[in-house]
Amino acid sequence: SNRHNLSQGDRLSLRGLGARAAFGVRGVKILLDGIPLTLADGQSQLNNLDLGSTGRIEILRGPSSSLYGNAGGGVLSAHTQSPSNAAWRLEPRLVIGSYGLMRLQTRFSGRIGKTDYFASLHDLRNEGYRQHADARARGINARIGHALTPQLHLSLLMHLHDAPYLFNPSSLDRVTAEKAPRTARSFVVDQGASKQVRQSQAGLHLAYRSTPEHTSSLVLYGVDRNLKNPIPGRIVELDRKAFGLRSQNEFTWRDLRLVAGVDLDFQNDDRREFANGGLPDGSSADDEQVFEKVQYGTAQVDQQENVRSIGPFLSLEKDLSAALALTLAGRYDRYRFAVEDDFASDASATRNMDQFSPMVGLVWHSSPLARIYAHIATAFQTPTTSELGNRPNGTAGFNPDLEPERVLSLETGFRRHIPRLRLDIDLALYQLQIDDALIPFQVEDPDSEEIYFRNAGQTHNRGLELALATALRSDLRLSLAYTFSDYVFEDYKVETGDGLLQLADNEVPGVPRHRLFASLTYHSARGFFADVDLERVGRYWANDFNGPQSPDDRPAIAFQNDAYLRTDLRLGSHYPANEIFLSVENLFAADYNGSIVPNAWGGRFFEPAPGRTLRLGIGTRLGD
């Protein structure tokens, strides 16, 4: 879900997990060239994931705790674009568009002997569709690979991200979102709601292949992140350092395949929070000046937060017959969260969370081009340090009542390629039984947008995923994807003014019941291309109550995000060394909200998306 808000970032979700993330990505493990972008406590930032330098993305759907910890939804694994086979290649590119968008990018790559390299520099400026949405971000992504021996390959990765300012227009109530979607509330503007981020990450990936039947890999990484974040009600300053190690070995012996390894992750946060006195009366702040002008109030939090985790894992795959394979896997995760508060020693605390997550799966190759599969899997997802530290009663330390999510998944599916029709079919049916789901909420305070978390007793996420792709002609391709999502609370008691209220049978907010995507792509032999994408998203609720809560007399529609249909068009041409394209997003200027803030107080759920948006891009290639 695109929030059209670079301060908060896009929201990624797989099978409902991650759909209620307050910021960044939750419930999905993010990897870039095998290096984790997800930290020890389970939160991910997409700052270092530059799509302009990404060659491919792989998705592992469903619980992945057998091989990756703290990721109930699945895994997104991105891979940097392959370097040029020549000694050097330079690829500058410029994209300009509506609402002050300008993005410059330069990619430089090549191969020299046993060494290959790729580097990408980008600079983004954007005024944004809404008021108080200006953004500036720049970064460097680089990778160097070297074959030390025919069996041993070393990759070094470096990512630098610098965002001097990312303003946050926040969310609106339904009436304002419909009548004045480009506005931001004056209180949000006066509080200087924004973010300044500087993050660097380095990683080393060592891969060893002694024989075709035996491979090993070692991944080491480190992260340094500095954040200044004025939000309504307070100012957050965070210095974060994280590092980790992943070792994995794969063996094949006859009809038995074994994967074994271990993850070690460490995270240290120095968190300081202050009351937000807002901008001085009558003043305004543009760009990075906001961080100089916003007025710091009383210090509220000064604490050290530490996370340590270890996760050994093992997977065995055995051929039971020529067509049938069995997989058994398991992983044990243990997390230690510790907080030391410099203001209140009695707020210092330690919390330990652990779980063994097994998985059993069967795959039947009914023909060389078809397979049917079924598996049972479990997942384990801890609260993040931010979720543990944000306590509705305002006290410091970690919330002692917030528990991790525990997921049991059942899935079956079918995949087939039909050469005669040039058709690929992918069908999956699944159910996730989630205990203690982490649910965001806000308290009744017009001067705050603080997001807190609580556990829902039990929910179930049942769904169907269908994907079809076919080559209508050699130059024309059609893709269709449909998802049906039946996500319902089974046991969820919430404290209200009238006592405990049972929300069983209510729909889980933030996830549409129906979503349809269709894409028609034409690529001519002479380089001309045209893409038409259509997305239909069904309506969904914005709060756990699925409407107003007594004595609220607003209509139910004020708590619901409407269905919408959006169409995107992209036209362009590839010349031997040049490219030009024009894209029109939301071609028919549909009015819709790109995402919501679940359970926001005051009905301020909605984050309006822009109408028709134009983008023009040009690029060239030197060298090769």
C-alpha positions in Angstrom: 0.0 0.0 0.0 1.5 3.3 -1.1 1.0 5.9 1.6 2.4 8.6 -0.8 4.3 9.7 2.3 8.1 9.2 2.2 8.3 9.8 5.9 6.4 6.7 6.7 7.3 4.6 3.6 5.3 2.0 1.7 3.4 -0.6 3.7 4.2 -4.2 2.6 2.0 -7.1 3.8 1.8 -10.8 3.0 -1.4 -12.6 3.8 -2.4 -9.8 6.2 0.8 -9.8 8.3 2.4 -6.4 8.1 -0.8 -4.6 7.0 -1.1 -2.7 10.3 2.6 -1.5 10.5 2.7 2.0 11.9 5.9 2.7 9.8 8.4 0.7 7.9 7.8 -3.0 7.3 6.6 -5.6 9.9 6.0 -9.2 9.5 8.0 -9.6 6.4 11.8 -10.5 6.3 13.7 -8.2 3.9 16.9 -9.4 2.3 19.2 -7.5 -0.2 21.7 -9.7 -1.9 21.4 -12.1 1.1 22.1 -9.3 3.6 19.3 -8.7 6.1 17.6 -5.3 6.1 15.4 -6.7 8.9 16.8 -6.0 12.4 16.9 -8.3 15.4 13.5 -7.1 16.8 11.7 -7.7 13.4 11.4 -4.2 12.0 12.7 -3.3 8.5 13.3 0.0 6.8 13.3 0.2 3.0 15.7 3.1 2.9 18.5 1.0 1.4 16.2 -0.9 -1.1 16.7 1.2 -4.2 14.4 -0.2 -6.9 16.4 1.7 -9.5 19.3 -0.6 -8.9 17.4 -3.8 -8.3 17.5 -6.6 -10.9 15.0 -9.0 -9.5 12.8 -9.7 -6.4 11.8 -13.1 -5.0 8.9 -13.6 -2.7 8.5 -16.5 -0.2 4.8 -16.4 0.9 3.6 -17.6 4.3 5.4 -18.4 7.5 9.1 -18.7 6.9 10.4 -19.4 10.4 11.8 -22.7 9.4 14.7 -20.8 7.7 14.1 -17.2 8.7 13.1 -15.9 12.2 10.7 -13.2 13.2 8.8 -13.1 9.9 5.3 -14.5 10.0 4.2 -13.2 6.6 7.2 -14.4 4.5 10.3 -13.1 2.9 11.1 -10.5 0.3 14.6 -11.2 -1.2 15.9 -8.4 -3.5 19.0 -8.8 -5.7 21.1 -6.0 -7.2 21.1 -5.6 -10.9 23.8 -7.7 -12.7 26.9 -5.7 -13.7 27.9 -5.2 -17.3 30.2 -7.8 -18.8 32.4 -5.1 -20.3 35.1 -3.3 -18.4 32.8 -0.4 -17.6 29.3 0.9 -18.3 27.8 4.3 -17.2 24.0 4.7 -17.1 22.7 8.2 -16.2 18.9 8.6 -15.8 16.6 11.5 -15.1 12.9 11.2 -14.0 10.7 14.3 -13.6 7.0 14.4 -12.8 4.0 15.9 -11.1 4.2 17.5 -7.7 7.8 18.6 -8.0 9.3 15.1 -8.5 12.9 15.0 -9.8 15.0 11.9 -9.5 18.6 11.7 -10.7 20.3 8.3 -10.9 23.7 7.2 -12.2 24.7 3.5 -12.4 28.2 2.4 -13.0 29.2 -1.3 -13.4 31.6 -3.6 -15.1 33.9 -6.7 -14.9 37.7 -6.8 -14.8 39.2 -10.2 -14.6 37.8 -12.1 -11.6 36.2 -8.9 -10.2 32.8 -7.5 -10.9 31.3 -4.2 -9.5 28.1 -2.3 -9.5 27.4 1.2 -8.0 24.3 3.3 -8.0 24.0 6.9 -6.9 20.6 8.6 -6.6 19.1 12.0 -5.5 15.4 12.4 -5.0 13.4 15.7 -4.5 9.7 15.7 -4.2 7.2 18.4 -3.1 4.5 15.7 -2.6 0.8 15.6 -3.5 -0.3 16.9 -0.1 0.6 19.9 2.0 3.6 19.3 4.3 4.9 16.4 2.2 8.2 17.7 0.9 11.0 15.2 0.7 14.7 15.0 -0.1 16.7 11.8 -0.1 19.9 10.6 -1.6 22.0 7.4 -1.4 24.7 5.1 -2.7 24.3 1.4 -3.2 27.5 -0.5 -4.1 28.5 -4.2 -4.5 31.9 -5.7 -5.4 32.2 -9.4 -6.2 35.5 -11.3 -6.5 36.2 -14.9 -7.2 39.0 -15.8 -4.7 39.2 -19.3 -6.1 37.0 -21.3 -8.5 35.0 -22.6 -5.4 35.1 -19.4 -3.2 33.3 -16.2 -4.0 33.3 -13.0 -1.9 30.8 -10.1 -2.2 31.1 -6.8 -0.4 28.1 -4.6 -0.1 27.7 -1.0 1.1 24.5 1.1 1.3 24.4 4.8 2.4 21.1 6.6 2.8 20.8 10.3 3.7 17.4 12.0 4.0 17.8 15.6 5.2 14.0 16.0 5.5 10.9 13.8 5.0 7.8 15.7 6.0 4.8 13.8 7.3 1.3 15.1 6.3 -0.3 12.5 8.5 -3.9 11.2 8.0 -7.3 12.8 7.7 -10.9 12.0 8.7 -13.2 10.9 5.9 -15.0 14.2 5.3 -11.7 16.1 5.0 -10.1 13.3 2.9 -13.0 13.7 0.4 -13.3 17.5 0.3 -9.7 18.6 0.9 -7.4 15.6 0.2 -4.3 17.7 -0.3 -4.4 19.3 3.1 -2.7 18.5 6.3 -4.0 19.3 9.8 -2.6 22.6 11.1 -1.6 20.9 14.3 0.6 18.4 12.4 2.2 21.3 10.5 2.8 23.4 13.6 4.4 20.4 15.4 6.9 20.2 12.5 6.0 16.5 11.9 8.9 15.2 9.9 11.9 12.8 9.9 15.6 13.2 9.3 17.5 9.9 8.7 21.1 8.9 8.1 21.8 5.2 7.7 24.8 3.2 6.6 25.0 -0.5 6.2 27.8 -2.8 5.1 27.8 -6.5 4.5 30.0 -9.4 3.5 28.8 -12.5 1.8 31.2 -15.4 1.4 30.0 -18.4 -0.7 31.9 -21.7 -1.0 31.0 -24.5 -3.3 33.3 -27.4 -2.7 31.3 -29.8 -4.9 27.9 -29.6 -6.6 26.5 -31.5 -3.6 28.0 -29.2 -0.9 27.7 -25.4 -0.6 28.3 -23.1 2.3 27.7 -19.4 2.9 28.6 -16.9 5.6 27.0 -13.5 5.9 28.2 -10.7 8.2 26.5 -7.2 8.4 26.5 -4.0 10.4 24.1 -1.1 10.5 24.4 2.5 11.9 21.2 4.6 11.9 20.6 8.1 13.2 17.1 9.5 13.4 15.5 12.8 14.4 11.7 12.5 14.3 9.4 15.3 15.5 5.9 13.9 15.7 2.7 15.4 17.2 3.2 15.4 21.0 6.9 14.5 21.2 10.3 14.5 19.5 12.2 11.2 19.1 16.0 11.0 18.7 17.4 7.5 18.1 21.0 6.3 17.5 20.9 2.6 16.5 23.7 0.2 15.9 23.1 -3.4 14.8 25.1 -6.2 13.5 24.6 -9.9 12.8 25.9 -13.2 11.3 24.2 -15.9 9.3 25.9 -19.2 8.5 24.3 -21.8 6.2 25.4 -25.2 4.9 23.7 -27.2 2.2 24.4 -30.9 1.5 23.0 -33.4 -1.0 23.5 -37.1 -0.6 21.6 -39.4 -3.0 17.9 -38.5 -2.5 18.4 -36.5 0.7 19.0 -32.7 0.9 20.0 -31.0 4.1 20.1 -27.3 5.0 21.5 -26.3 8.4 22.6 -23.0 9.9 22.3 -20.4 12.5 21.5 -16.7 12.8 22.9 -14.3 15.4 21.6 -10.8 15.6 22.4 -7.8 17.9 20.7 -4.5 18.1 21.5 -1.5 20.4 19.3 1.6 20.5 20.0 4.8 22.4 16.6 6.4 22.6 15.8 10.0 23.7 12.4 11.5 23.7 11.2 15.1 24.5 7.9 16.9 24.6 7.3 18.7 21.3 6.9 22.4 21.8 6.2 22.9 18.1 7.4 25.7 15.9 7.5 29.2 17.3 4.3 31.2 16.9 3.9 32.6 13.5 6.9 30.8 12.1 7.2 28.1 9.5 10.0 25.8 8.7 11.0 24.5 5.3 13.4 21.7 4.4 15.9 20.8 7.1 15.3 24.1 9.0 12.4 22.3 10.8 15.0 20.4 13.0 16.6 23.7 14.1 13.3 25.5 14.8 11.2 22.9 16.5 11.1 23.6 20.2 12.3 20.9 22.6 10.3 20.5 25.8 10.8 18.4 28.9 12.9 15.3 28.5 10.6 12.3 28.8 12.7 9.2 27.9 16.4 8.5 28.0 17.1 4.8 27.8 19.3 2.1 26.2 17.5 -0.7 24.5 19.3 -3.9 23.6 18.1 -6.9 21.6 20.0 -10.2 21.3 18.7 -13.2 19.3 19.9 -16.6 18.2 18.2 -18.9 15.7 19.6 -22.3 14.8 17.7 -24.0 11.9 17.5 -27.3 10.1 15.7 -28.5 7.0 15.6 -32.0 5.5 14.1 -32.9 2.1 13.7 -36.5 1.1 12.4 -38.0 -2.1 9.8 -40.6 -1.2 9.4 -41.6 -4.8 10.3 -40.2 -8.2 7.3 -37.8 -8.0 6.9 -37.2 -4.2 9.1 -35.3 -1.9 8.9 -34.7 1.9 10.3 -31.7 3.7 10.8 -31.5 7.5 12.2 -28.3 9.0 12.5 -26.6 12.3 14.0 -23.5 13.9 14.4 -22.4 17.5 14.4 -18.7 18.2 15.4 -17.0 21.4 15.2 -13.3 22.0 16.4 -11.2 24.9 15.1 -7.6 25.2 16.7 -5.4 27.8 16.1 -1.7 28.6 18.0 0.5 31.0 16.3 3.8 31.8 18.5 6.7 32.9 15.5 8.5 34.5 13.8 5.7 36.4 15.9 2.8 37.5 12.8 0.8 38.4 11.7 1.0 34.7 14.8 -1.0 33.6 13.7 -4.5 32.7 14.5 -7.6 30.7 12.1 -9.7 28.7 12.9 -13.1 27.1 10.8 -14.6 24.3 11.4 -17.9 22.5 9.7 -20.6 20.3 10.5 -23.7 18.4 8.9 -23.4 14.9 8.5 -26.7 13.0 7.3 -27.2 9.4 6.2 -30.3 7.4 5.6 -30.2 3.7 4.8 -32.5 0.7 5.3 -31.8 -3.0 3.9 -34.1 -5.7 5.2 -33.6 -9.2 2.2 -34.9 -11.0 3.9 -34.2 -14.3 7.2 -32.5 -15.4 5.4 -29.2 -15.7 3.0 -29.4 -12.7 3.2 -29.9 -9.0 0.8 -30.0 -6.1 2.0 -29.1 -2.6 0.7 -28.9 1.0 2.4 -27.9 4.2 1.9 -27.1 7.9 4.2 -24.4 9.3 4.5 -22.2 12.3 5.9 -18.7 12.8 7.0 -16.5 15.7 7.0 -12.7 15.6 8.2 -10.5 18.5 7.1 -7.0 19.3 9.7 -4.4 18.2 11.5 -2.2 20.7 9.2 0.7 19.6 6.1 -1.4 20.2 7.3 -2.6 23.5 8.4 0.9 24.6 5.3 2.9 23.7 3.0 2.4 26.7 -0.4 4.0 27.0 0.1 4.9 30.6 3.2 7.0 29.7 5.6 5.1 31.9 9.1 4.2 30.7 10.6 0.8 30.1 9.0 -2.1 28.2 5.4 -3.1 28.2 5.3 -6.3 30.4 1.9 -7.3 28.9 2.7 -7.2 25.2 3.3 -10.7 23.9 4.7 -12.0 20.6 2.5 -13.2 17.8 2.4 -16.9 17.2 1.2 -18.3 13.9 0.1 -21.7 12.7 -0.3 -22.0 8.9 -2.0 -24.6 6.7 -1.5 -24.3 2.9 -2.1 -26.2 -0.2 -1.5 -25.2 -3.8 -1.1 -26.1 -7.4 1.3 -24.8 -10.1 1.4 -25.7 -13.8 2.8 -24.6 -17.1 0.7 -25.4 -20.2 3.0 -25.1 -23.2 0.2 -25.3 -25.8 -1.5 -22.3 -24.3 1.8 -20.6 -23.2 0.0 -20.3 -19.8 1.3 -20.4 -16.2 -1.1 -21.1 -13.4 -0.4 -20.6 -9.7 -3.2 -21.3 -7.1 -2.8 -21.3 -3.3 -5.3 -21.8 -0.5 -4.2 -21.0 3.1 -5.3 -20.4 6.6 -3.2 -18.6 9.3 -4.3 -19.1 12.9 -2.8 -16.2 14.8 -2.6 -16.1 18.6 -1.9 -12.7 20.3 -1.9 -10.7 17.1 -0.2 -7.3 17.5 -2.8 -4.6 17.0 -2.1 -0.8 16.8 -4.4 1.7 18.5 -4.4 5.4 19.6 -5.8 6.9 22.8 -8.2 9.9 23.1 -5.8 12.8 22.8 -6.3 15.4 20.1 -2.7 16.6 20.6 -1.0 13.3 19.9 -0.8 10.7 17.2 1.1 8.2 19.3 0.5 4.6 18.3 0.4 1.9 20.9 0.0 -1.9 20.6 -2.1 -4.6 22.3 -2.7 -8.3 21.6 -5.8 -9.7 20.1 -6.6 -13.1 21.6 -7.0 -15.0 18.4 -7.6 -14.2 14.7 -7.8 -16.3 11.5 -6.6 -15.3 8.1 -8.1 -17.4 5.4 -7.4 -16.7 1.8 -7.0 -17.7 -1.9 -4.3 -16.5 -4.3 -4.6 -17.1 -8.0 -2.1 -15.9 -10.6 -2.4 -16.5 -14.4 0.2 -15.4 -17.0 0.2 -16.0 -20.7 2.0 -14.9 -23.8 -0.7 -14.0 -26.2 1.9 -13.4 -28.9 5.7 -13.2 -28.9 5.4 -9.4 -28.2 2.3 -9.4 -26.0 1.9 -10.7 -22.5 -1.1 -10.7 -20.1 -0.9 -11.3 -16.4 -3.8 -11.6 -13.9 -3.6 -11.9 -10.1 -6.6 -12.2 -7.7 -6.6 -12.6 -3.9 -9.5 -13.3 -1.6 -8.9 -12.5 2.1 -11.2 -13.6 4.9 -9.5 -12.1 8.0 -11.6 -12.2 11.1 -11.1 -11.9 14.9 -12.1 -15.0 16.7 -11.4 -13.9 20.3 -10.6 -10.2 21.0 -11.7 -8.4 24.1 -11.2 -4.6 24.3 -11.6 -2.4 27.4 -14.2 0.3 26.8 -16.1 2.7 29.0 -18.8 0.1 29.3 -16.4 -2.7 30.3 -14.9 -5.4 28.1 -16.3 -5.6 24.6 -15.9 -8.9 22.6 -15.0 -8.2 18.9 -15.2 -11.8 17.7 -16.5 -12.1 14.1 -15.4 -8.6 13.2 -13.2 -8.2 10.1 -9.5 -7.4 10.7 -9.0 -3.8 9.5 -6.6 -2.6 6.9 -6.9 -5.5 4.4 -9.4 -5.6 1.5 -11.5 -8.7 1.1 -10.9 -8.7 -2.7 -8.0 -7.5 -4.8 -7.6 -7.9 -8.5 -4.5 -6.9 -10.6 -4.2 -7.1 -14.4 -1.4 -6.2 -16.6 -1.1 -6.1 -20.4 2.5 -5.6 -21.7 3.6 -5.0 -25.3 7.2 -5.0 -26.4 8.0 -4.6 -30.1 11.1 -5.9 -31.8 12.1 -2.3 -32.6 12.2 -1.2 -29.0 8.7 0.4 -28.5 6.9 -0.7 -25.3 3.5 -0.1 -23.7 2.2 -1.3 -20.3 -1.3 -1.0 -19.0 -1.9 -2.0 -15.4 -5.3 -2.2 -13.7 -5.9 -2.6 -10.0 -9.2 -3.1 -8.3 -9.1 -3.0 -4.5 -12.2 -3.8 -2.4 -13.5 -1.9 0.5 -12.2 -2.6 4.0 -12.7 -1.4 7.6 -10.4 1.1 9.2 -10.9 0.1 12.9 -11.4 -3.0 15.0 -14.9 -2.1 15.9 -16.0 -2.2 12.2 -17.8 1.1 12.7 -18.6 3.6 15.4 -18.3 2.8 19.1 -21.0 4.0 21.4 -21.6 6.9 22.0 -20.1 7.9 18.7 -22.9 8.8 16.3 -20.9 9.1 13.1 -22.1 6.9 10.3 -20.4 3.5 9.6 -19.1 4.8 6.3 -16.8 7.1 8.2 -14.9 4.0 9.4 -14.6 2.3 6.0 -12.2 2.8 3.1 -14.1 2.6 -0.1 -13.3 0.3 -3.0 -11.5 1.8 -5.9 -10.3 1.0 -9.4 -6.9 2.5 -10.6 -5.4 2.3 -14.1 -1.7 3.1 -14.9 -0.2 3.5 -18.4 3.5 3.5 -19.4 4.8 4.2 -22.9 8.3 4.4 -24.1 11.0 3.3 -26.4 14.4 1.5 -26.0 17.0 2.5 -28.5 20.4 0.7 -28.6 21.8 2.9 -25.9 19.0 5.3 -25.0 15.6 5.1 -23.3 12.6 7.5 -23.0 9.3 6.8 -21.3 6.2 8.5 -20.2 4.0 7.1 -17.4 0.6 8.2 -16.3 -0.4 6.8 -12.9 -4.1 6.8 -12.0 -5.0 7.5 -15.7 -8.7 8.3 -15.0 -8.1 10.3 -11.9 -9.9 8.1 -9.5 -10.5 9.5 -6.0 -9.1 7.0 -3.4 -7.0 6.6 -0.3 -3.8 4.8 -0.8 -3.7 3.4 2.7 -5.1 3.9 6.2 -3.9 4.3 9.8 -5.8 1.5 11.6 -7.7 2.5 14.8 -6.6 6.1 14.6 -8.3 8.4 17.1 -10.9 10.9 15.9 -11.6 9.0 12.7 -8.3 10.2 11.2 -7.8 7.0 9.3 -7.3 8.0 5.7 -4.2 8.8 3.7 -5.4 10.3 0.3 -3.6 9.3 -2.9 -3.0 11.7 -5.8 -5.1 12.0 -8.9 -3.6 11.7 -12.3 0.2 11.8 -12.0 2.6 12.2 -14.9 6.3 11.1 -15.1 8.8 11.5 -17.8 12.1 9.6 -17.8 15.1 9.7 -20.1 18.3 7.6 -19.8 21.4 6.7 -21.8 24.2 4.2 -21.7 27.9 4.9 -22.2 30.6 2.2 -22.6 29.7 -1.4 -22.7 
